[in-house]
Amino acid sequence: MVLPLVDEHKPKCYLCHEGFENIERLREHQKIRHADFFQDNKIQNKREPAPGDVTVF
């Protein structure tokens, strides 16, 4: 999807590609329309190193 140059600065929902005037409206939209997606993926966000991973400081 190509947006005109006028809309490039506006935030866009990465799930439905709908554009918004500001980030607050985008957050409200995601809480209302995509709440099930974020609830399901909240559990998967717990990440731990896999066995054998090496951490470099």
MOHUZI-V497803 format. One record per backbone hydrogen bond with DSSP energy under -0.5 kcal/mol. NH is the residue of the N-H (numbers start at 1). CO is the residue of the C=O. Records with the same first field share a line. If there is no record, write none. Layout:
NH = CO, CO
This chain:
3 = 1
7 = 4
8 = 5
10 = 7
13 = 18
17 = 13
20 = 11
26 = 22
27 = 23
28 = 24
29 = 25
30 = 26
31 = 27
32 = 28
33 = 29
34 = 29, 30
38 = 34
39 = 35
40 = 36
41 = 37
42 = 38
43 = 39
44 = 40
45 = 41, 42
46 = 43
47 = 45
53 = 50
56 = 54
57 = 55
